[in-house]
Amino acid sequence: MPQEEREEPPPAPVLQTPDAGGHDVPWMNVDLEGAEAARGAQAAGPSAGDGSAAATYALGTLESSRGVGEEEGPGTLRWWRDWKPQRWIDVAVALEQSTKSDGRKDSIFFVYYTQYDEKKYLHVFINEVTALVPVLRDCHYAFAVYTAERTKQRWPLVLAAQSEKDMSDWLCLLSDCCCECRGITGPPSRQALWSTTSKGDIMVHEPSLSLEAPAHAMACDLMFWRQIHGHLRCVESNSLGLVWGIGWDGTAWVYSGRCEQQPNPGGAVQMHQQTDVRSVHVYENQRWNPMTGYTDKGLPTDRPMWSDESGLKECIKGSTYPPSPQWSWVSEWAVDYSVPGGTDKEGWQYAADFPTTFHGHKTIKDFVRRRRWTRKCKITLQAPWKQVPPIRLSDISLMPCLAQSKMEQVPVWALSDKGDVLCRLGVSLQNPAGSSWLHVGTDQPFKSISIGGANQVWAIAKDGAVFYRGSVSPQNPAGECWYHIPSPLRQTLRQLSVGRTSVFAVDENSNLWYRQGLTPSYPQGSAWELISNNVTKVSVGPLDQVWIIADGVPGFPAETPGAVCHRTSVGPMQPKGLSWDYGIGGGWEHISVRGNSAEAPRGPHPPLAGPSRSPIHPQRPTQANGSATSV
């Protein structure tokens, strides 16, 4: 056997074979004969005892009748093997369903493979699947299957199909089974949590009352996420059922499906053509040589001379592809001159070394340089999203409200791609897209905006200055003036979110800040308090619940940035919460909890016993900022 094909024993993610009652283990690695015996016992025993029957579905039979009692041969996919040497291998797959006498269905997804001429298999109980996420792997039509255990281990089951249709068929079948076993049908509910991945896929979670319980809250890794048709960079909602989104090209979209109090199988979903355009970047890196000047010959410790922005991954133009096979190139590679920090006339940025802050002019102390190359790609699909022309947006915020709230006009604030502040007029349940934009005057461009309870509008300018909009009301939807709020000392804020009574913000160094001292008589607050690091984006809901996209998961340095994370024990007496609970991750871009107003009954329960599920140690210095001033 060649050296590169020597197989090592499976590492920790390969769980041991459980006993007969092993439904607590999401998958196992045993021989095929054992699988056949288990399936035979499951099909024969229950059907005799409780009237259940079984059906197995395969790739070639997904469009056939799904009547109980049918059984077909397995389909074929490719599996990204869980142990070294990791590579794609051909596998057979099958989905087996059994129906109980009470109508409930149990489903198991099998993956059959061969190792050392021995037939083995993995299996996943469908009721333990927490997400089915399309992923980019070597230009394959690939998707990842998550369970709670695999989320904890950061090791999803990754499968690839031969075509886009095959992948879509399997995703639809598995997703339908997951939703069916959880009683989820139709469009998302008004309370749903919305999120997007870095690929632009839209995911939703239907929350239970335990999700925001002050004690014994649902763990993040148990949350079930399902995909909604469409493609967006970010999405925002509120508990009245209004959902807006922004594409990577800045196009504004409003959800055309009707969100009810609960997922409704008869809910109307209007499909429209949706397009999106985004840019793919690679970085050309060079180091100064005293003999030849800047050259593509770096030091052994340097980053690759062609890389991603972080410099950790080699990215060559010829082997860089769109986010997924559904995208197609619409331009050629070109030097990008619109890079933060500026460039010289050839597109280069300079720095003393990798990795530090780059600037657009060379100095005598600059020994490295880089320039960004960009190429555009486009996607076109049918989705329940209606375009809101004509202004392209960079940020959007809908006022959060409680479930019992009734508003004739829903306040919606946004920022244009040029940084202009906008207020949308005429937004209602009957007209979710609204009627027109009202420009709100500013003396500089803005980059983040959020409206909270009682029409509290906060925003961040592109230079990091923080502002509060005064006198906003239903009678005066645009307010009257901006009040300047001092930023945390030596920090530049980049994004914020306003809840019912609290304000959280993220700075350029990925630190999360909480605004102290907010009262009805002094809504600007008094000081910033540092809560945590490792935060990319924050979303504060109508219950003041706090969710973030974490930059990484401590203990898993190889994990792709972007993980859903929940602040635990947030309540009126503890508005900053106590710790972080990590959920699904690996390339998640945005989250909105501003529709979830499902409040759990509060009682005198003690906090969760045992150690925190978060390895982050929060830091809590407080920075007084004095009084806000009108500008």
Buried (B, 14 or more C-beta within 10 A) or exposed (E): EEEEEEEEEBEEBBBEEEEEEEEEBBBBBBEBEBBEEBBEEBBEEBBEEEEBBBBBBBBBBBEEEBEEEBBBEBBBBBBBBBBEEEEBEEBBBBBBBBBBEEEEBBBBBBBBBBEEEEBBBBBBBBBBBBBBBBBBBEEBBBBBBBBBBBBBBBBBBBBBBEEEEBBBBBBEBBBBBBBBBBEBBBBBBBBBBBBBBBBBBBBBBBBBEBBBBBBEBBBBBBBBBBBBBBBBBBBBBBBBBBBBBBBBBBBBBBBBBBBBEBBBEEBEBEBBEBBBBBBBBBBBBBBBEEEEEBEEEBEEEBBBBBBBBEBEEEBEEEEBEBBBBBBEEEEEBEBBBEBEEEBBEEBBBBBEEBEEEBBBEBEEEBBBBBBBBBBBBBBEBEBBBBBBEEBBBBBBBBBBBBBEBEBEBBBBBBBBBEBBBBBBBEBBBEEBBBEEBEEBEBEEBBBBBBBBBEBBBBBBBBEBBBBBBBEBEEEEBBBEEBBBBBBBEEBBBBBBBBBBBBBBBBBEEBBBBBBBBBEEEEBBBBBBBBBBBBBBBBBBBBBBBBBBBBBBBBEBEEBBBBBBBBBBBBBEEEBBBBBBBBBBBBBBBBBBBBBBBBBBEEEEEEBBEEEBBBEBEBEEEEBEBEEBEEE
